[in-house]
Amino acid sequence: MTHTQYSVFSVDITEAQAIKLRHELSLLMIPEDRVIEITTANRHNVTVMYLSKDESGKGEVKRKESTSHCSDFEVM
């Protein structure tokens, strides 16, 4: 087990607001930061994205989808 949680925020926002929030995160994040974005329309349709910053620390955050929550196990 790995502790990954420091702060948790839950909010209902529009897609436009989510894009704006990602942009604002891009301005604040440094390469060592780890952010996990979880979006859901309902409990059966969950999307998990990892947000990360380039080593240079410049530009928008990169988003990488995680599907580990879709299976019964994960090989590490």
Summary of the structure (lengths in Angstrom):
residues: 76
radius of gyration: 13.6
end to end distance: 11.7
largest distance: 37.0
contacts: 127
relative contact order: 0.17
helix: 22%
strand: 28%
